[in-house]
Amino acid sequence: MAATKSRNPLAFWRWELHWQALLGIVLGLVLGFLSGGLMAESPAALSGRWDMQIYDLVGGLFMSGLKMLVVPLVMAAIVSAIASLGQMKGFARMGGKTLLYYICTSTIAILIGLALVNTIAPGERSGISAEAAGAMVGTEGSTEAGKLAELESKTAGRGVDSVLNVFRELIPSNVIEAMASQQMLGLITFSLLLGFFITRLEQRQREVMLAFWEGAYEIMIQMTFLVLRFLPLGVACLIAKTGAETFVGGEAVERLTQLGMFALTALLALALHAFVVMPVILLAVARVNPVRHFRALLPALLTAFSTASSAATLPLTMECAEERAGVSKRVTSFVLPVGATVNMDGTALYECVAVMFLAQLSGYSLDLSTQVLVVAMALLTSIGVAGIPSASLVAIVIILNAVNQNLPGPGIPNAALAIILIFDRLLDMCRTAVNVLGDSVGTVVVARSEGETEVLSDAFLARLESERAS
């Protein structure tokens, strides 16, 4: 009887996670088109409507459920991993490998974006001037105007020194406050120290503390499974809300025409990084099958696409890396939380493409030295503002301010950013998925370099299939 139930195609709650996420995405697109494309004539008509309130409530609860698990899951994983090993020597070596990987892949991503935006030149092909883009702020129902004003307030007084915030957060002055604000770097530092000093306790005390943190970790994993039971519903509502806001008033086609070349350039660059660079790294460095990796991490990638949040996806990314790819808790508990904070391949790539697009839109042809500045700033700001809401947009404004200092005349107007804001949510979903993919590939690379032969191996996958069948 149990076997018959598992084959029932209508029992979607028994499907694998990636099929559940795909179901949610398809359902969300349909609901979004109905709510925005057919039932609303303007963005104002969506405000406060019952279906939008339901999407916002259910999607928000799902996001909150995932974010709720991040801090206790990461802390329990790191503390229990170090306490069980009895020393931190391996983590210093692993940290160096992680940092090297993140710097290299982010730089590669930025260079891909730079090459494509120079080749395609979307700003010169769009047929829109910077003045027209700025005027669009006033003609789009003030939605973009509000976002632009918020960005300008966030970036007031910010510059390259924003990158120093990364180092300031390494040691939190208040651990409870760091937990509340999810300052992952500070929590990682605290968890590393806590795990290390547990190993210095007497044996009886050490065993008690180790049992506590290992138990806490198992509890967090079970709570993650509970939240993931609502994956199709949560993903559907998140996509429906975004879709309704995109399709509203039948303006999607017109907006896509205006932004077509920019969106194409950004998406093509993201696709090259995700489906060419990452598989090459998996094959050449980690020596694992890229198809196996994508299949193992697909639930996390689809959830990252739906939520547009690396932090919210972190519990699922850790679960996929451990349970579906065979990476040890020791590696995932360190590499993935650090990556969700400082490794933003997709974000760094997008920042470069966006700044170059706005420069072309404004009639500027940036020389080599200025483009090198854009590359360096994109790399640094993708790290330095990673914890800020709308991080990539804040970073773009910071980069624009730095670039304008090297340009003649008035420079690139911040108001031109309005044209990017129109489709930012959709592009944010894509670049977040690339961010999570980069983190997961880094986890596999580090694990393999640490001698973990089980990762995505034939033996591990055969054992996994056997467990699923039973």
CORPEHU-V106345 format. One record per pair of residues at least 6 apart in sequence whose C-alpha atoms are under 8 Angstrom apart, sorted by sequence separation. I is the first residue (numbers start at 0). J is the second residue. D is the distance in Angstrom with one decimal. If there is no record, write none. Layout:
<<I J D> <I J D>>
//
This chain:
<<4 10 7.6> <39 45 6.5> <45 51 6.8> <81 87 6.5> <136 142 7.7> <171 177 6.4> <177 183 7.6> <199 205 7.7> <245 251 6.1> <281 287 5.6> <282 288 6.3> <303 309 6.2> <306 312 7.6> <320 326 5.6> <321 327 6.0> <358 364 7.0> <384 390 5.7> <385 391 7.8> <387 393 7.9> <403 409 7.9> <404 410 7.9> <453 459 5.9> <12 19 7.3> <136 143 5.7> <137 144 6.8> <198 205 6.3> <281 288 6.9> <282 289 6.8> <321 328 6.5> <358 365 7.5> <384 391 7.8> <403 410 5.0> <447 454 7.1> <5 13 6.5> <11 19 6.7> <136 144 5.1> <177 185 6.8> <178 186 7.0> <197 205 5.8> <281 289 5.9> <303 311 7.9> <403 411 6.4> <446 454 7.5> <177 186 6.7> <303 312 5.7> <381 390 7.7> <384 393 7.5> <35 45 7.5> <302 312 6.4> <321 331 7.2> <381 391 7.0> <384 394 6.6> <174 185 7.8> <197 208 7.0> <278 289 5.2> <320 331 7.0> <443 454 7.2> <174 186 7.2> <197 209 7.8> <399 411 7.0> <299 312 6.4> <381 394 6.9> <168 182 6.9> <170 184 7.9> <171 185 5.1> <317 331 6.1> <380 394 5.6> <399 413 7.7> <169 184 5.3> <170 185 5.1> <171 186 7.5> <174 189 7.8> <317 332 7.5> <34 50 7.4> <168 184 6.2> <169 185 4.5> <299 315 5.7> <34 51 8.0> <168 185 5.3> <298 315 7.7> <299 316 5.1> <377 394 7.5> <396 413 7.0> <170 188 6.7> <317 335 7.0> <165 184 7.8> <169 188 6.4> <170 189 7.5> <316 335 7.8> <354 373 7.7> <296 316 7.1> <299 319 7.0> <298 319 7.5> <377 398 7.2> <313 335 7.4> <351 373 6.4> <376 398 6.2> <296 319 5.6> <313 336 7.2> <351 374 6.6> <295 319 6.3> <296 320 6.8> <295 320 7.4> <373 398 6.8> <313 339 7.1> <351 377 6.1> <296 323 7.4> <350 377 6.0> <295 323 5.2> <296 324 7.7> <295 324 5.7> <310 339 6.0> <348 377 7.6> <373 402 7.3> <309 339 5.7> <310 340 7.7> <347 377 5.2> <372 402 7.5> <347 378 5.9> <292 324 6.9> <347 380 7.8> <369 402 6.8> <347 381 5.3> <346 381 6.3> <369 405 7.2> <343 381 6.0> <342 381 7.6> <343 382 7.1> <341 381 7.2> <342 382 6.7> <341 382 4.7> <350 391 6.4> <354 395 6.5> <340 382 7.4> <341 383 7.7> <343 385 7.8> <349 391 7.8> <350 392 7.8> <353 395 7.3> <341 385 6.4> <347 391 7.8> <350 394 7.2> <354 398 7.4> <340 385 6.1> <346 391 6.0> <350 395 5.7> <354 399 6.6> <340 386 6.8> <361 410 7.9> <361 411 6.0> <361 412 7.9> <358 411 6.2> <357 411 7.0> <357 415 6.8> <357 416 7.3> <353 419 7.7> <238 305 6.2> <234 302 7.1> <237 305 6.5> <237 306 6.8> <234 305 5.8> <234 306 7.3> <269 345 6.4> <269 348 7.4> <268 348 7.6> <349 430 7.4> <265 348 8.0> <265 349 6.3> <345 429 7.9> <346 430 5.9> <345 430 4.4> <346 431 7.3> <344 430 7.9> <345 431 6.5> <265 352 6.4> <345 432 7.8> <264 352 7.7> <345 433 5.2> <346 434 7.2> <344 433 6.7> <345 434 5.2> <344 434 5.3> <223 314 6.7> <343 434 5.1> <223 315 7.3> <261 353 8.0> <342 434 6.9> <344 437 6.6> <343 437 7.8> <261 356 7.1> <339 434 7.8> <342 437 7.6> <339 435 7.3> <342 438 6.9> <43 140 7.9> <42 140 7.4> <220 318 7.5> <339 438 7.0> <338 438 5.3> <335 438 6.0> <334 438 7.5> <335 439 7.0> <334 441 7.4> <335 442 6.7> <70 178 6.4> <87 195 6.6> <334 442 5.9> <86 195 6.4> <77 187 7.5> <81 191 7.1> <85 195 7.2> <70 181 6.7> <331 442 6.3> <74 186 7.1> <78 190 5.5> <82 194 4.9> <86 198 7.2> <330 442 6.7> <70 183 7.8> <74 187 7.1> <77 190 6.1> <78 191 6.3> <81 194 5.2> <82 195 6.3> <85 198 5.3> <73 187 7.8> <77 191 6.5> <80 194 7.7> <81 195 6.2> <78 193 6.4> <79 194 6.7> <82 197 6.0> <330 445 7.4> <70 186 7.9> <74 190 5.6> <78 194 4.2> <82 198 5.5> <326 442 7.6> <330 446 6.2> <77 194 7.2> <78 195 7.8> <307 424 7.9> <326 443 6.8> <316 435 7.7> <320 439 7.0> <327 446 7.5> <307 427 6.0> <308 428 8.0> <326 446 6.4> <307 428 4.5> <306 428 7.0> <307 429 7.7> <309 431 6.2> <320 442 7.8> <305 428 6.4> <308 431 6.3> <309 432 7.9> <316 439 7.4> <304 428 4.5> <307 431 5.4> <327 451 7.9> <303 428 7.0> <304 429 5.8> <307 432 7.5> <309 434 7.1> <326 451 7.5> <83 209 6.9> <309 435 6.2> <82 209 6.2> <304 431 6.2> <326 453 7.6> <303 431 6.0> <304 432 5.1> <325 453 6.1> <326 454 5.5> <303 432 5.1> <325 454 4.7> <79 209 6.1> <127 257 7.5> <324 454 5.8> <325 455 6.1> <126 257 7.7> <301 432 7.2> <324 455 5.1> <125 257 6.1> <300 432 5.3> <303 435 7.0> <79 212 5.4> <125 258 6.8> <300 433 7.9> <78 212 6.8> <79 213 5.5> <125 259 7.6> <325 459 6.8> <125 260 6.5> <300 435 6.6> <76 212 7.8> <124 260 7.1> <125 261 7.8> <299 435 7.7> <300 436 6.7> <324 460 8.0> <75 212 5.4> <76 213 7.7> <79 216 7.7> <323 460 8.0> <75 213 6.9> <122 260 7.9> <121 260 5.0> <122 261 7.1> <75 215 6.1> <76 216 5.8> <121 261 5.1> <296 436 7.9> <323 463 7.5> <75 216 5.0> <119 260 7.9> <72 215 8.0> <121 264 7.1> <296 439 7.6> <72 216 6.1> <71 216 7.9> <119 264 7.1> <187 333 7.7> <72 219 5.6> <71 219 7.1> <72 220 7.5> <116 264 6.3> <292 440 8.0> <115 264 6.5> <187 336 7.8> <187 337 7.8> <68 219 6.7> <112 264 7.9> <112 265 7.1> <115 268 6.8> <183 336 6.8> <184 337 6.7> <68 222 7.7> <183 337 7.3> <68 223 7.1> <112 268 5.4> <184 340 7.2> <111 268 6.1> <112 269 7.9> <183 340 6.6> <65 223 7.4> <285 443 6.7> <281 440 6.9> <285 444 4.8> <108 268 7.9> <111 271 7.8> <258 418 7.7> <266 426 7.7> <269 429 7.7> <273 433 6.2> <277 437 7.2> <280 440 8.0> <284 444 6.7> <65 226 6.9> <108 269 7.9> <111 272 7.4> <258 419 8.0> <265 426 8.0> <269 430 6.9> <272 433 8.0> <64 226 6.3> <281 443 7.9> <285 447 5.8> <266 429 7.7> <273 436 7.3> <277 440 7.0> <281 444 7.1> <285 448 7.4> <292 455 7.1> <108 272 6.1> <262 426 7.6> <269 433 6.9> <273 437 7.9> <291 455 6.7> <61 226 7.4> <254 421 7.8> <288 455 7.6> <61 229 7.3> <287 455 6.7> <61 230 7.7> <287 456 7.7> <62 233 7.7> <61 233 5.3> <60 233 7.8> <58 232 7.9> <57 232 7.7> <58 233 4.9> <57 233 6.2> <58 234 6.9> <58 235 7.9> <245 422 7.7> <58 236 5.1> <59 237 7.9> <57 236 6.4> <58 237 4.9> <55 236 7.1> <54 236 4.5> <55 237 7.2> <53 236 7.8> <54 237 6.5> <241 424 7.3> <241 425 7.8> <54 239 6.7> <55 240 6.8> <54 240 5.8> <51 240 6.4> <45 244 7.8> <42 244 6.9> <182 386 7.5> <34 239 7.9> <42 247 6.2> <41 247 6.0> <42 248 7.2> <23 230 7.5> <24 231 7.8> <27 234 7.2> <28 235 7.7> <31 238 7.0> <32 239 7.7> <35 242 7.0> <36 243 6.8> <40 247 6.3> <41 248 4.8> <23 231 4.3> <27 235 4.0> <31 239 4.0> <35 243 3.8> <39 247 5.9> <40 248 4.1> <22 231 6.3> <23 232 6.2> <26 235 5.7> <27 236 5.9> <30 239 5.3> <31 240 6.1> <34 243 5.4> <35 244 6.2> <39 248 6.0> <40 249 7.5> <20 230 6.4> <21 231 7.8> <23 233 7.5> <24 234 6.2> <25 235 7.5> <27 237 7.2> <28 238 6.2> <29 239 7.4> <31 241 7.0> <32 242 6.2> <33 243 7.5> <35 245 7.3> <36 246 4.8> <37 247 7.8> <19 230 6.9> <20 231 5.4> <23 234 5.1> <24 235 5.5> <27 238 4.7> <28 239 5.7> <31 242 4.3> <32 243 5.8> <35 246 5.1> <36 247 4.9> <19 231 5.4> <23 235 4.2> <27 239 4.2> <30 242 7.8> <31 243 4.1> <35 247 4.1> <36 248 6.1> <22 235 7.9> <23 236 8.0> <26 239 7.8> <27 240 7.9> <30 243 7.7> <31 244 7.8> <34 247 7.8> <35 248 6.9> <36 249 5.8> <16 230 8.0> <20 234 6.7> <24 238 6.2> <28 242 6.0> <32 246 6.1> <23 238 8.0> <27 242 7.4> <31 246 7.4> <12 228 7.2> <159 376 7.6> <162 379 6.3> <165 382 7.3> <162 380 6.2> <165 383 5.7> <161 380 7.5> <164 383 6.2> <159 379 8.0> <162 382 6.8> <163 383 6.8> <164 384 8.0> <159 380 7.6> <162 383 3.8> <161 383 5.7> <162 384 7.0> <161 384 6.9> <129 357 7.5> <129 360 5.5> <128 360 5.7> <129 361 5.0> <127 360 7.0> <128 361 6.5> <122 356 4.9> <109 344 7.7> <113 348 7.9> <121 356 6.2> <122 357 6.6> <125 360 8.0> <108 344 5.8> <112 348 5.3> <116 352 5.8> <120 356 7.2> <122 358 7.5> <123 359 5.8> <97 334 6.5> <101 338 7.6> <105 342 7.2> <108 345 7.1> <111 348 7.4> <112 349 7.1> <122 359 4.6> <123 360 6.2> <105 343 6.8> <109 347 5.9> <110 348 7.7> <113 351 6.3> <117 355 7.9> <121 359 7.6> <122 360 4.5> <159 397 7.7> <105 344 4.7> <108 347 7.1> <109 348 4.3> <112 351 6.3> <113 352 6.3> <116 355 6.8> <120 359 7.2> <123 362 8.0> <154 393 6.3> <158 397 5.9> <94 334 7.8> <102 342 8.0> <104 344 6.7> <108 348 5.3> <109 349 7.9> <112 352 5.5> <116 356 7.0> <153 393 7.1> <157 397 6.8> <69 310 7.3> <101 342 5.8> <69 311 7.2> <72 314 7.1> <105 347 6.6> <109 351 6.3> <113 355 7.7> <150 392 7.3> <154 396 6.9> <158 400 8.0> <105 348 7.6> <150 393 6.1> <154 397 6.7> <158 401 7.6> <62 306 7.2> <66 310 6.9> <69 313 6.6> <66 311 4.8> <69 314 6.0> <151 396 7.7> <65 311 5.2> <66 312 7.9> <68 314 6.7> <150 396 7.7> <65 312 6.8> <63 311 7.9> <80 328 6.8> <81 329 7.5> <62 311 6.4> <65 314 6.9> <80 329 5.2> <76 328 6.8> <77 329 7.1> <80 332 7.8> <76 329 7.7> <77 332 5.3> <76 332 5.4> <77 333 6.6> <73 332 6.2> <113 374 8.0> <73 336 7.0> <110 374 7.4> <109 374 6.4> <147 414 7.3> <106 374 7.8> <109 377 7.4> <109 378 7.5> <147 416 7.4> <147 417 6.7> <106 378 6.7> <105 378 6.7> <144 417 7.2> <143 417 5.8> <146 420 7.7> <143 420 6.3> <20 298 6.6> <136 414 7.5> <143 421 6.9> <133 412 8.0> <17 297 5.7> <18 298 8.0> <21 301 7.3> <17 298 4.3> <20 301 6.2> <24 305 7.3> <133 414 4.6> <136 417 6.0> <16 298 5.4> <20 302 6.7> <129 411 8.0> <132 414 7.2> <133 415 4.8> <135 417 7.1> <129 412 7.4> <132 415 5.0> <133 416 7.6> <135 418 7.3> <17 301 7.0> <132 416 7.6> <133 417 6.4> <129 414 8.0> <130 415 7.1> <132 417 6.4> <133 418 7.6> <129 415 5.3> <132 418 5.5> <104 437 7.7> <101 441 7.5> <100 441 6.6> <97 441 7.0> <97 445 6.8> <96 445 6.7> <93 445 7.0> <93 449 7.9>>
//
